[in-house]
């Protein structure tokens, strides 16, 4: 198992980007199926990136992802309150 720190950093940054896009998709103007497809595509991409990260660091990948997503600024994602207060 090769551990290239620049590859790991690149993958973690891409996972953060996909996560932020998915969470922002919850409050976007699209609704229903389009919104669901957008978020699903982002989550599927995160899974692909997770698998790629595992080739570099093994089972430690999920811990790195969790730590990385904890570092995402609070304003990058939305709160539960924002999703429940939206008009339907």
PDB file of N, CA, C and O in Angstrom, chain B, residues numbered from 101:
ATOM      1  N   UNK B 101       0.844  -1.179   0.000  1.00  0.00           N
ATOM      2  CA  UNK B 101       0.000   0.000   0.000  1.00  0.00           C
ATOM      3  C   UNK B 101       0.890   1.244   0.000  1.00  0.00           C
ATOM      4  O   UNK B 101       1.665   1.459   0.932  1.00  0.00           O
ATOM      5  N   UNK B 102       0.778   2.045  -1.029  1.00  0.00           N
ATOM      6  CA  UNK B 102       1.580   3.252  -1.168  1.00  0.00           C
ATOM      7  C   UNK B 102       0.901   4.399  -0.429  1.00  0.00           C
ATOM      8  O   UNK B 102      -0.319   4.553  -0.492  1.00  0.00           O
ATOM      9  N   UNK B 103       1.690   5.196   0.265  1.00  0.00           N
ATOM     10  CA  UNK B 103       1.144   6.339   0.995  1.00  0.00           C
ATOM     11  C   UNK B 103       1.803   7.606   0.480  1.00  0.00           C
ATOM     12  O   UNK B 103       2.878   7.984   0.947  1.00  0.00           O
ATOM     13  N   UNK B 104       1.175   8.255  -0.464  1.00  0.00           N
ATOM     14  CA  UNK B 104       1.679   9.497  -1.022  1.00  0.00           C
ATOM     15  C   UNK B 104       0.858  10.628  -0.420  1.00  0.00           C
ATOM     16  O   UNK B 104      -0.329  10.762  -0.715  1.00  0.00           O
ATOM     17  N   UNK B 105       1.485  11.440   0.420  1.00  0.00           N
ATOM     18  CA  UNK B 105       0.740  12.459   1.163  1.00  0.00           C
ATOM     19  C   UNK B 105       0.064  13.484   0.252  1.00  0.00           C
ATOM     20  O   UNK B 105      -0.999  14.001   0.597  1.00  0.00           O
ATOM     21  N   UNK B 106       0.655  13.785  -0.894  1.00  0.00           N
ATOM     22  CA  UNK B 106       0.001  14.752  -1.781  1.00  0.00           C
ATOM     23  C   UNK B 106      -1.260  14.153  -2.400  1.00  0.00           C
ATOM     24  O   UNK B 106      -2.251  14.859  -2.585  1.00  0.00           O
ATOM     25  N   UNK B 107      -1.233  12.856  -2.722  1.00  0.00           N
ATOM     26  CA  UNK B 107      -2.435  12.197  -3.228  1.00  0.00           C
ATOM     27  C   UNK B 107      -3.519  12.142  -2.160  1.00  0.00           C
ATOM     28  O   UNK B 107      -4.695  12.368  -2.447  1.00  0.00           O
ATOM     29  N   UNK B 108      -3.124  11.844  -0.939  1.00  0.00           N
ATOM     30  CA  UNK B 108      -4.072  11.789   0.170  1.00  0.00           C
ATOM     31  C   UNK B 108      -4.699  13.162   0.394  1.00  0.00           C
ATOM     32  O   UNK B 108      -5.916  13.274   0.543  1.00  0.00           O
ATOM     33  N   UNK B 109      -3.883  14.191   0.416  1.00  0.00           N
ATOM     34  CA  UNK B 109      -4.389  15.552   0.610  1.00  0.00           C
ATOM     35  C   UNK B 109      -5.330  15.949  -0.521  1.00  0.00           C
ATOM     36  O   UNK B 109      -6.363  16.573  -0.280  1.00  0.00           O
ATOM     37  N   UNK B 110      -4.980  15.594  -1.745  1.00  0.00           N
ATOM     38  CA  UNK B 110      -5.825  15.919  -2.905  1.00  0.00           C
ATOM     39  C   UNK B 110      -7.175  15.217  -2.794  1.00  0.00           C
ATOM     40  O   UNK B 110      -8.217  15.828  -3.033  1.00  0.00           O
ATOM     41  N   UNK B 111      -7.156  13.947  -2.436  1.00  0.00           N
ATOM     42  CA  UNK B 111      -8.413  13.195  -2.313  1.00  0.00           C
ATOM     43  C   UNK B 111      -9.280  13.740  -1.189  1.00  0.00           C
ATOM     44  O   UNK B 111     -10.495  13.862  -1.345  1.00  0.00           O
ATOM     45  N   UNK B 112      -8.665  14.067  -0.060  1.00  0.00           N
ATOM     46  CA  UNK B 112      -9.445  14.624   1.047  1.00  0.00           C
ATOM     47  C   UNK B 112     -10.052  15.974   0.680  1.00  0.00           C
ATOM     48  O   UNK B 112     -11.183  16.268   1.067  1.00  0.00           O
ATOM     49  N   UNK B 113      -9.321  16.790  -0.055  1.00  0.00           N
ATOM     50  CA  UNK B 113      -9.850  18.084  -0.495  1.00  0.00           C
ATOM     51  C   UNK B 113     -11.030  17.889  -1.443  1.00  0.00           C
ATOM     52  O   UNK B 113     -12.017  18.622  -1.372  1.00  0.00           O
ATOM     53  N   UNK B 114     -10.929  16.906  -2.326  1.00  0.00           N
ATOM     54  CA  UNK B 114     -12.031  16.640  -3.262  1.00  0.00           C
ATOM     55  C   UNK B 114     -13.255  16.108  -2.526  1.00  0.00           C
ATOM     56  O   UNK B 114     -14.387  16.444  -2.874  1.00  0.00           O
ATOM     57  N   UNK B 115     -13.030  15.285  -1.516  1.00  0.00           N
ATOM     58  CA  UNK B 115     -14.145  14.774  -0.713  1.00  0.00           C
ATOM     59  C   UNK B 115     -14.824  15.929   0.010  1.00  0.00           C
ATOM     60  O   UNK B 115     -16.053  15.991   0.055  1.00  0.00           O
ATOM     61  N   UNK B 116     -14.050  16.834   0.571  1.00  0.00           N
ATOM     62  CA  UNK B 116     -14.637  18.010   1.224  1.00  0.00           C
ATOM     63  C   UNK B 116     -15.470  18.824   0.242  1.00  0.00           C
ATOM     64  O   UNK B 116     -16.575  19.257   0.570  1.00  0.00           O
ATOM     65  N   UNK B 117     -14.946  19.031  -0.953  1.00  0.00           N
ATOM     66  CA  UNK B 117     -15.666  19.805  -1.972  1.00  0.00           C
ATOM     67  C   UNK B 117     -16.998  19.146  -2.332  1.00  0.00           C
ATOM     68  O   UNK B 117     -18.022  19.822  -2.438  1.00  0.00           O
ATOM     69  N   UNK B 118     -16.981  17.835  -2.517  1.00  0.00           N
ATOM     70  CA  UNK B 118     -18.215  17.110  -2.864  1.00  0.00           C
ATOM     71  C   UNK B 118     -19.217  17.178  -1.712  1.00  0.00           C
ATOM     72  O   UNK B 118     -20.417  17.339  -1.936  1.00  0.00           O
ATOM     73  N   UNK B 119     -18.720  17.054  -0.483  1.00  0.00           N
ATOM     74  CA  UNK B 119     -19.578  17.114   0.694  1.00  0.00           C
ATOM     75  C   UNK B 119     -20.242  18.488   0.812  1.00  0.00           C
ATOM     76  O   UNK B 119     -21.446  18.586   1.047  1.00  0.00           O
ATOM     77  N   UNK B 120     -19.456  19.532   0.648  1.00  0.00           N
ATOM     78  CA  UNK B 120     -20.002  20.890   0.731  1.00  0.00           C
ATOM     79  C   UNK B 120     -21.048  21.102  -0.360  1.00  0.00           C
ATOM     80  O   UNK B 120     -22.108  21.672  -0.101  1.00  0.00           O
ATOM     81  N   UNK B 121     -20.758  20.650  -1.566  1.00  0.00           N
ATOM     82  CA  UNK B 121     -21.723  20.787  -2.665  1.00  0.00           C
ATOM     83  C   UNK B 121     -23.010  20.032  -2.356  1.00  0.00           C
ATOM     84  O   UNK B 121     -24.102  20.538  -2.617  1.00  0.00           O
ATOM     85  N   UNK B 122     -22.894  18.837  -1.808  1.00  0.00           N
ATOM     86  CA  UNK B 122     -24.085  18.046  -1.481  1.00  0.00           C
ATOM     87  C   UNK B 122     -24.915  18.720  -0.403  1.00  0.00           C
ATOM     88  O   UNK B 122     -26.138  18.793  -0.519  1.00  0.00           O
ATOM     89  N   UNK B 123     -24.264  19.216   0.648  1.00  0.00           N
ATOM     90  CA  UNK B 123     -25.024  19.854   1.717  1.00  0.00           C
ATOM     91  C   UNK B 123     -25.656  21.157   1.250  1.00  0.00           C
ATOM     92  O   UNK B 123     -26.761  21.500   1.671  1.00  0.00           O
ATOM     93  N   UNK B 124     -24.970  21.876   0.394  1.00  0.00           N
ATOM     94  CA  UNK B 124     -25.567  23.097  -0.151  1.00  0.00           C
ATOM     95  C   UNK B 124     -26.717  22.765  -1.101  1.00  0.00           C
ATOM     96  O   UNK B 124     -27.635  23.566  -1.276  1.00  0.00           O
ATOM     97  N   UNK B 125     -26.664  21.595  -1.705  1.00  0.00           N
ATOM     98  CA  UNK B 125     -27.747  21.157  -2.575  1.00  0.00           C
ATOM     99  C   UNK B 125     -29.052  20.981  -1.827  1.00  0.00           C
ATOM    100  O   UNK B 125     -30.123  21.050  -2.429  1.00  0.00           O
ATOM    101  N   UNK B 126     -28.982  20.757  -0.533  1.00  0.00           N
ATOM    102  CA  UNK B 126     -30.195  20.627   0.276  1.00  0.00           C
ATOM    103  C   UNK B 126     -30.992  21.923   0.329  1.00  0.00           C
ATOM    104  O   UNK B 126     -32.213  21.905   0.487  1.00  0.00           O
ATOM    105  N   UNK B 127     -30.296  23.043   0.196  1.00  0.00           N
ATOM    106  CA  UNK B 127     -30.990  24.325   0.303  1.00  0.00           C
ATOM    107  C   UNK B 127     -31.059  25.064  -1.033  1.00  0.00           C
ATOM    108  O   UNK B 127     -31.441  26.233  -1.085  1.00  0.00           O
ATOM    109  N   UNK B 128     -30.693  24.382  -2.098  1.00  0.00           N
ATOM    110  CA  UNK B 128     -30.703  25.013  -3.419  1.00  0.00           C
ATOM    111  C   UNK B 128     -32.109  25.225  -3.943  1.00  0.00           C
ATOM    112  O   UNK B 128     -33.086  24.810  -3.319  1.00  0.00           O
ATOM    113  N   UNK B 129     -32.203  25.871  -5.089  1.00  0.00           N
ATOM    114  CA  UNK B 129     -33.514  26.162  -5.657  1.00  0.00           C
ATOM    115  C   UNK B 129     -34.167  24.956  -6.298  1.00  0.00           C
ATOM    116  O   UNK B 129     -35.386  24.930  -6.469  1.00  0.00           O
ATOM    117  N   UNK B 130     -33.368  23.945  -6.660  1.00  0.00           N
ATOM    118  CA  UNK B 130     -33.947  22.731  -7.234  1.00  0.00           C
ATOM    119  C   UNK B 130     -34.692  21.973  -6.148  1.00  0.00           C
ATOM    120  O   UNK B 130     -34.316  22.010  -4.977  1.00  0.00           O
ATOM    121  N   UNK B 131     -35.741  21.293  -6.547  1.00  0.00           N
ATOM    122  CA  UNK B 131     -36.514  20.525  -5.578  1.00  0.00           C
ATOM    123  C   UNK B 131     -36.837  19.159  -6.152  1.00  0.00           C
ATOM    124  O   UNK B 131     -36.706  18.925  -7.353  1.00  0.00           O
ATOM    125  N   UNK B 132     -37.259  18.270  -5.281  1.00  0.00           N
ATOM    126  CA  UNK B 132     -37.729  16.967  -5.725  1.00  0.00           C
ATOM    127  C   UNK B 132     -36.649  16.121  -6.354  1.00  0.00           C
ATOM    128  O   UNK B 132     -35.550  15.996  -5.813  1.00  0.00           O
ATOM    129  N   UNK B 133     -36.963  15.538  -7.499  1.00  0.00           N
ATOM    130  CA  UNK B 133     -36.087  14.576  -8.157  1.00  0.00           C
ATOM    131  C   UNK B 133     -34.736  15.184  -8.537  1.00  0.00           C
ATOM    132  O   UNK B 133     -33.700  14.548  -8.343  1.00  0.00           O
ATOM    133  N   UNK B 134     -34.737  16.393  -9.069  1.00  0.00           N
ATOM    134  CA  UNK B 134     -33.475  17.023  -9.479  1.00  0.00           C
ATOM    135  C   UNK B 134     -32.555  17.204  -8.278  1.00  0.00           C
ATOM    136  O   UNK B 134     -31.355  16.945  -8.367  1.00  0.00           O
ATOM    137  N   UNK B 135     -33.107  17.640  -7.172  1.00  0.00           N
ATOM    138  CA  UNK B 135     -32.327  17.842  -5.959  1.00  0.00           C
ATOM    139  C   UNK B 135     -31.785  16.497  -5.462  1.00  0.00           C
ATOM    140  O   UNK B 135     -30.615  16.394  -5.094  1.00  0.00           O
ATOM    141  N   UNK B 136     -32.621  15.491  -5.452  1.00  0.00           N
ATOM    142  CA  UNK B 136     -32.215  14.162  -5.002  1.00  0.00           C
ATOM    143  C   UNK B 136     -31.102  13.601  -5.893  1.00  0.00           C
ATOM    144  O   UNK B 136     -30.127  13.045  -5.389  1.00  0.00           O
ATOM    145  N   UNK B 137     -31.241  13.744  -7.194  1.00  0.00           N
ATOM    146  CA  UNK B 137     -30.226  13.237  -8.125  1.00  0.00           C
ATOM    147  C   UNK B 137     -28.891  13.946  -7.925  1.00  0.00           C
ATOM    148  O   UNK B 137     -27.835  13.317  -7.984  1.00  0.00           O
ATOM    149  N   UNK B 138     -28.938  15.246  -7.691  1.00  0.00           N
ATOM    150  CA  UNK B 138     -27.726  16.025  -7.478  1.00  0.00           C
ATOM    151  C   UNK B 138     -27.000  15.544  -6.223  1.00  0.00           C
ATOM    152  O   UNK B 138     -25.797  15.288  -6.255  1.00  0.00           O
ATOM    153  N   UNK B 139     -27.728  15.423  -5.133  1.00  0.00           N
ATOM    154  CA  UNK B 139     -27.129  14.999  -3.872  1.00  0.00           C
ATOM    155  C   UNK B 139     -26.634  13.559  -3.980  1.00  0.00           C
ATOM    156  O   UNK B 139     -25.546  13.247  -3.497  1.00  0.00           O
ATOM    157  N   UNK B 140     -27.409  12.686  -4.602  1.00  0.00           N
ATOM    158  CA  UNK B 140     -26.990  11.291  -4.779  1.00  0.00           C
ATOM    159  C   UNK B 140     -25.704  11.205  -5.588  1.00  0.00           C
ATOM    160  O   UNK B 140     -24.817  10.418  -5.259  1.00  0.00           O
ATOM    161  N   UNK B 141     -25.595  11.998  -6.631  1.00  0.00           N
ATOM    162  CA  UNK B 141     -24.384  11.993  -7.457  1.00  0.00           C
ATOM    163  C   UNK B 141     -23.172  12.431  -6.634  1.00  0.00           C
ATOM    164  O   UNK B 141     -22.088  11.863  -6.769  1.00  0.00           O
ATOM    165  N   UNK B 142     -23.357  13.425  -5.795  1.00  0.00           N
ATOM    166  CA  UNK B 142     -22.249  13.887  -4.947  1.00  0.00           C
ATOM    167  C   UNK B 142     -21.840  12.807  -3.957  1.00  0.00           C
ATOM    168  O   UNK B 142     -20.649  12.581  -3.745  1.00  0.00           O
ATOM    169  N   UNK B 143     -22.808  12.143  -3.352  1.00  0.00           N
ATOM    170  CA  UNK B 143     -22.508  11.093  -2.385  1.00  0.00           C
ATOM    171  C   UNK B 143     -21.847   9.895  -3.063  1.00  0.00           C
ATOM    172  O   UNK B 143     -20.958   9.274  -2.481  1.00  0.00           O
ATOM    173  N   UNK B 144     -22.264   9.566  -4.270  1.00  0.00           N
ATOM    174  CA  UNK B 144     -21.625   8.480  -5.011  1.00  0.00           C
ATOM    175  C   UNK B 144     -20.178   8.832  -5.343  1.00  0.00           C
ATOM    176  O   UNK B 144     -19.295   7.975  -5.298  1.00  0.00           O
ATOM    177  N   UNK B 145     -19.945  10.090  -5.673  1.00  0.00           N
ATOM    178  CA  UNK B 145     -18.579  10.532  -5.966  1.00  0.00           C
ATOM    179  C   UNK B 145     -17.714  10.451  -4.708  1.00  0.00           C
ATOM    180  O   UNK B 145     -16.542  10.083  -4.784  1.00  0.00           O
ATOM    181  N   UNK B 146     -18.287  10.794  -3.553  1.00  0.00           N
ATOM    182  CA  UNK B 146     -17.545  10.673  -2.302  1.00  0.00           C
ATOM    183  C   UNK B 146     -17.156   9.217  -2.064  1.00  0.00           C
ATOM    184  O   UNK B 146     -16.041   8.940  -1.623  1.00  0.00           O
ATOM    185  N   UNK B 147     -18.059   8.291  -2.351  1.00  0.00           N
ATOM    186  CA  UNK B 147     -17.747   6.867  -2.183  1.00  0.00           C
ATOM    187  C   UNK B 147     -16.606   6.452  -3.104  1.00  0.00           C
ATOM    188  O   UNK B 147     -15.724   5.704  -2.683  1.00  0.00           O
ATOM    189  N   UNK B 148     -16.603   6.917  -4.346  1.00  0.00           N
ATOM    190  CA  UNK B 148     -15.520   6.593  -5.272  1.00  0.00           C
ATOM    191  C   UNK B 148     -14.184   7.139  -4.759  1.00  0.00           C
ATOM    192  O   UNK B 148     -13.159   6.459  -4.814  1.00  0.00           O
ATOM    193  N   UNK B 149     -14.216   8.365  -4.265  1.00  0.00           N
ATOM    194  CA  UNK B 149     -13.001   8.974  -3.733  1.00  0.00           C
ATOM    195  C   UNK B 149     -12.535   8.244  -2.475  1.00  0.00           C
ATOM    196  O   UNK B 149     -11.334   8.095  -2.248  1.00  0.00           O
ATOM    197  N   UNK B 150     -13.485   7.790  -1.661  1.00  0.00           N
ATOM    198  CA  UNK B 150     -13.151   7.006  -0.472  1.00  0.00           C
ATOM    199  C   UNK B 150     -12.415   5.721  -0.869  1.00  0.00           C
ATOM    200  O   UNK B 150     -11.407   5.360  -0.262  1.00  0.00           O
ATOM    201  N   UNK B 151     -12.927   5.046  -1.881  1.00  0.00           N
ATOM    202  CA  UNK B 151     -12.278   3.816  -2.335  1.00  0.00           C
ATOM    203  C   UNK B 151     -10.869   4.097  -2.852  1.00  0.00           C
ATOM    204  O   UNK B 151      -9.943   3.327  -2.599  1.00  0.00           O
ATOM    205  N   UNK B 152     -10.717   5.184  -3.563  1.00  0.00           N
ATOM    206  CA  UNK B 152      -9.385   5.557  -4.060  1.00  0.00           C
ATOM    207  C   UNK B 152      -8.451   5.880  -2.895  1.00  0.00           C
ATOM    208  O   UNK B 152      -7.280   5.500  -2.909  1.00  0.00           O
ATOM    209  N   UNK B 153      -8.970   6.580  -1.888  1.00  0.00           N
ATOM    210  CA  UNK B 153      -8.176   6.905  -0.712  1.00  0.00           C
ATOM    211  C   UNK B 153      -7.743   5.637   0.021  1.00  0.00           C
ATOM    212  O   UNK B 153      -6.631   5.571   0.544  1.00  0.00           O
ATOM    213  N   UNK B 154      -8.607   4.644   0.060  1.00  0.00           N
ATOM    214  CA  UNK B 154      -8.280   3.380   0.719  1.00  0.00           C
ATOM    215  C   UNK B 154      -7.081   2.692   0.068  1.00  0.00           C
ATOM    216  O   UNK B 154      -6.343   1.972   0.741  1.00  0.00           O
ATOM    217  N   UNK B 155      -6.882   2.906  -1.228  1.00  0.00           N
ATOM    218  CA  UNK B 155      -5.716   2.299  -1.874  1.00  0.00           C
ATOM    219  C   UNK B 155      -4.416   2.907  -1.351  1.00  0.00           C
ATOM    220  O   UNK B 155      -3.354   2.292  -1.448  1.00  0.00           O
ATOM    221  N   UNK B 156      -4.504   4.107  -0.801  1.00  0.00           N
ATOM    222  CA  UNK B 156      -3.311   4.787  -0.272  1.00  0.00           C
ATOM    223  C   UNK B 156      -3.104   4.540   1.214  1.00  0.00           C
ATOM    224  O   UNK B 156      -1.968   4.387   1.663  1.00  0.00           O
ATOM    225  N   UNK B 157      -4.194   4.498   1.988  1.00  0.00           N
ATOM    226  CA  UNK B 157      -4.035   4.433   3.448  1.00  0.00           C
ATOM    227  C   UNK B 157      -4.784   3.282   4.097  1.00  0.00           C
ATOM    228  O   UNK B 157      -4.767   3.156   5.322  1.00  0.00           O
ATOM    229  N   UNK B 158      -5.436   2.446   3.315  1.00  0.00           N
ATOM    230  CA  UNK B 158      -6.148   1.299   3.868  1.00  0.00           C
ATOM    231  C   UNK B 158      -7.393   1.696   4.645  1.00  0.00           C
ATOM    232  O   UNK B 158      -8.064   2.676   4.322  1.00  0.00           O
ATOM    233  N   UNK B 159      -7.684   0.918   5.670  1.00  0.00           N
ATOM    234  CA  UNK B 159      -8.897   1.136   6.450  1.00  0.00           C
ATOM    235  C   UNK B 159      -8.878   2.436   7.250  1.00  0.00           C
ATOM    236  O   UNK B 159      -9.907   2.849   7.784  1.00  0.00           O
ATOM    237  N   UNK B 160      -7.734   3.074   7.334  1.00  0.00           N
ATOM    238  CA  UNK B 160      -7.614   4.367   8.026  1.00  0.00           C
ATOM    239  C   UNK B 160      -8.314   5.488   7.242  1.00  0.00           C
ATOM    240  O   UNK B 160      -8.502   6.587   7.763  1.00  0.00           O
ATOM    241  N   UNK B 161      -8.695   5.208   6.003  1.00  0.00           N
ATOM    242  CA  UNK B 161      -9.292   6.223   5.134  1.00  0.00           C
ATOM    243  C   UNK B 161     -10.535   6.854   5.745  1.00  0.00           C
ATOM    244  O   UNK B 161     -10.689   8.075   5.701  1.00  0.00           O
ATOM    245  N   UNK B 162     -11.421   6.049   6.313  1.00  0.00           N
ATOM    246  CA  UNK B 162     -12.671   6.604   6.831  1.00  0.00           C
ATOM    247  C   UNK B 162     -12.410   7.542   8.003  1.00  0.00           C
ATOM    248  O   UNK B 162     -13.120   8.534   8.164  1.00  0.00           O
ATOM    249  N   UNK B 163     -11.407   7.246   8.822  1.00  0.00           N
ATOM    250  CA  UNK B 163     -11.051   8.140   9.929  1.00  0.00           C
ATOM    251  C   UNK B 163     -10.517   9.465   9.394  1.00  0.00           C
ATOM    252  O   UNK B 163     -10.827  10.530   9.929  1.00  0.00           O
ATOM    253  N   UNK B 164      -9.714   9.390   8.337  1.00  0.00           N
ATOM    254  CA  UNK B 164      -9.205  10.623   7.721  1.00  0.00           C
ATOM    255  C   UNK B 164     -10.341  11.459   7.146  1.00  0.00           C
ATOM    256  O   UNK B 164     -10.341  12.684   7.263  1.00  0.00           O
ATOM    257  N   UNK B 165     -11.310  10.790   6.525  1.00  0.00           N
ATOM    258  CA  UNK B 165     -12.456  11.502   5.950  1.00  0.00           C
ATOM    259  C   UNK B 165     -13.263  12.169   7.062  1.00  0.00           C
ATOM    260  O   UNK B 165     -13.632  13.338   6.952  1.00  0.00           O
ATOM    261  N   UNK B 166     -13.532  11.428   8.121  1.00  0.00           N
ATOM    262  CA  UNK B 166     -14.300  11.998   9.234  1.00  0.00           C
ATOM    263  C   UNK B 166     -13.596  13.219   9.808  1.00  0.00           C
ATOM    264  O   UNK B 166     -14.229  14.243  10.063  1.00  0.00           O
ATOM    265  N   UNK B 167     -12.288  13.111  10.010  1.00  0.00           N
ATOM    266  CA  UNK B 167     -11.519  14.242  10.530  1.00  0.00           C
ATOM    267  C   UNK B 167     -11.554  15.421   9.551  1.00  0.00           C
ATOM    268  O   UNK B 167     -11.686  16.575   9.957  1.00  0.00           O
ATOM    269  N   UNK B 168     -11.437  15.119   8.286  1.00  0.00           N
ATOM    270  CA  UNK B 168     -11.450  16.158   7.256  1.00  0.00           C
ATOM    271  C   UNK B 168     -12.795  16.881   7.203  1.00  0.00           C
ATOM    272  O   UNK B 168     -12.844  18.105   7.078  1.00  0.00           O
ATOM    273  N   UNK B 169     -13.881  16.119   7.298  1.00  0.00           N
ATOM    274  CA  UNK B 169     -15.206  16.742   7.232  1.00  0.00           C
ATOM    275  C   UNK B 169     -15.529  17.515   8.506  1.00  0.00           C
ATOM    276  O   UNK B 169     -16.307  18.468   8.473  1.00  0.00           O
ATOM    277  N   UNK B 170     -14.937  17.111   9.626  1.00  0.00           N
ATOM    278  CA  UNK B 170     -15.095  17.894  10.858  1.00  0.00           C
ATOM    279  C   UNK B 170     -14.476  19.274  10.710  1.00  0.00           C
ATOM    280  O   UNK B 170     -14.887  20.222  11.381  1.00  0.00           O
ATOM    281  N   UNK B 171     -13.486  19.385   9.830  1.00  0.00           N
ATOM    282  CA  UNK B 171     -12.793  20.655   9.623  1.00  0.00           C
ATOM    283  C   UNK B 171     -13.526  21.588   8.665  1.00  0.00           C
ATOM    284  O   UNK B 171     -13.122  22.738   8.491  1.00  0.00           O
ATOM    285  N   UNK B 172     -14.607  21.101   8.038  1.00  0.00           N
ATOM    286  CA  UNK B 172     -15.372  21.940   7.119  1.00  0.00           C
ATOM    287  C   UNK B 172     -16.029  23.056   7.927  1.00  0.00           C
ATOM    288  O   UNK B 172     -16.688  22.783   8.930  1.00  0.00           O
ATOM    289  N   UNK B 173     -15.859  24.302   7.509  1.00  0.00           N
ATOM    290  CA  UNK B 173     -16.469  25.413   8.250  1.00  0.00           C
ATOM    291  C   UNK B 173     -17.972  25.231   8.392  1.00  0.00           C
ATOM    292  O   UNK B 173     -18.632  24.712   7.491  1.00  0.00           O
ATOM    293  N   UNK B 174     -18.502  25.657   9.514  1.00  0.00           N
ATOM    294  CA  UNK B 174     -19.926  25.514   9.795  1.00  0.00           C
ATOM    295  C   UNK B 174     -20.819  26.172   8.770  1.00  0.00           C
ATOM    296  O   UNK B 174     -21.919  25.683   8.513  1.00  0.00           O
ATOM    297  N   UNK B 175     -20.382  27.264   8.181  1.00  0.00           N
ATOM    298  CA  UNK B 175     -21.220  27.949   7.198  1.00  0.00           C
ATOM    299  C   UNK B 175     -21.189  27.267   5.840  1.00  0.00           C
ATOM    300  O   UNK B 175     -21.921  27.665   4.935  1.00  0.00           O
ATOM    301  N   UNK B 176     -20.345  26.234   5.682  1.00  0.00           N
ATOM    302  CA  UNK B 176     -20.273  25.516   4.408  1.00  0.00           C
ATOM    303  C   UNK B 176     -21.410  24.529   4.266  1.00  0.00           C
ATOM    304  O   UNK B 176     -21.770  24.144   3.153  1.00  0.00           O
ATOM    305  N   UNK B 177     -21.967  24.125   5.369  1.00  0.00           N
ATOM    306  CA  UNK B 177     -23.101  23.208   5.311  1.00  0.00           C
ATOM    307  C   UNK B 177     -24.305  23.895   5.923  1.00  0.00           C
ATOM    308  O   UNK B 177     -24.188  24.977   6.498  1.00  0.00           O
ATOM    309  N   UNK B 178     -25.445  23.271   5.799  1.00  0.00           N
ATOM    310  CA  UNK B 178     -26.651  23.886   6.319  1.00  0.00           C
ATOM    311  C   UNK B 178     -27.066  23.174   7.596  1.00  0.00           C
ATOM    312  O   UNK B 178     -26.644  22.048   7.862  1.00  0.00           O
ATOM    313  N   UNK B 179     -27.882  23.833   8.366  1.00  0.00           N
ATOM    314  CA  UNK B 179     -28.344  23.239   9.610  1.00  0.00           C
ATOM    315  C   UNK B 179     -29.679  22.560   9.386  1.00  0.00           C
ATOM    316  O   UNK B 179     -30.349  22.794   8.380  1.00  0.00           O
ATOM    317  N   UNK B 180     -30.055  21.726  10.324  1.00  0.00           N
ATOM    318  CA  UNK B 180     -31.353  21.062  10.261  1.00  0.00           C
ATOM    319  C   UNK B 180     -32.464  22.103  10.252  1.00  0.00           C
ATOM    320  O   UNK B 180     -33.466  21.934   9.558  1.00  0.00           O
ATOM    321  N   UNK B 181     -32.298  23.166  11.008  1.00  0.00           N
ATOM    322  CA  UNK B 181     -33.303  24.224  11.068  1.00  0.00           C
ATOM    323  C   UNK B 181     -33.562  24.816   9.682  1.00  0.00           C
ATOM    324  O   UNK B 181     -34.710  25.088   9.330  1.00  0.00           O
ATOM    325  N   UNK B 182     -32.517  25.014   8.905  1.00  0.00           N
ATOM    326  CA  UNK B 182     -32.670  25.573   7.563  1.00  0.00           C
ATOM    327  C   UNK B 182     -33.465  24.634   6.667  1.00  0.00           C
ATOM    328  O   UNK B 182     -34.252  25.101   5.843  1.00  0.00           O
ATOM    329  N   UNK B 183     -33.284  23.333   6.803  1.00  0.00           N
ATOM    330  CA  UNK B 183     -33.993  22.400   5.933  1.00  0.00           C
ATOM    331  C   UNK B 183     -35.457  22.255   6.328  1.00  0.00           C
ATOM    332  O   UNK B 183     -36.300  21.982   5.474  1.00  0.00           O
ATOM    333  N   UNK B 184     -35.770  22.432   7.605  1.00  0.00           N
ATOM    334  CA  UNK B 184     -37.156  22.263   8.040  1.00  0.00           C
ATOM    335  C   UNK B 184     -37.960  23.547   7.913  1.00  0.00           C
ATOM    336  O   UNK B 184     -39.190  23.508   7.925  1.00  0.00           O
ATOM    337  N   UNK B 185     -37.287  24.677   7.792  1.00  0.00           N
ATOM    338  CA  UNK B 185     -38.008  25.940   7.681  1.00  0.00           C
ATOM    339  C   UNK B 185     -38.279  26.352   6.241  1.00  0.00           C
ATOM    340  O   UNK B 185     -38.947  27.356   5.994  1.00  0.00           O
ATOM    341  N   UNK B 186     -37.763  25.581   5.293  1.00  0.00           N
ATOM    342  CA  UNK B 186     -37.975  25.892   3.878  1.00  0.00           C
ATOM    343  C   UNK B 186     -39.415  25.676   3.485  1.00  0.00           C
ATOM    344  O   UNK B 186     -40.044  24.728   3.955  1.00  0.00           O
ATOM    345  N   UNK B 187     -39.953  26.528   2.636  1.00  0.00           N
ATOM    346  CA  UNK B 187     -41.295  26.273   2.117  1.00  0.00           C
ATOM    347  C   UNK B 187     -41.288  25.045   1.206  1.00  0.00           C
ATOM    348  O   UNK B 187     -40.314  24.797   0.495  1.00  0.00           O
ATOM    349  N   UNK B 188     -42.348  24.304   1.232  1.00  0.00           N
ATOM    350  CA  UNK B 188     -42.437  23.081   0.425  1.00  0.00           C
ATOM    351  C   UNK B 188     -43.083  23.346  -0.891  1.00  0.00           C
ATOM    352  O   UNK B 188     -43.239  22.429  -1.698  1.00  0.00           O
TER     353      UNK B 188
END
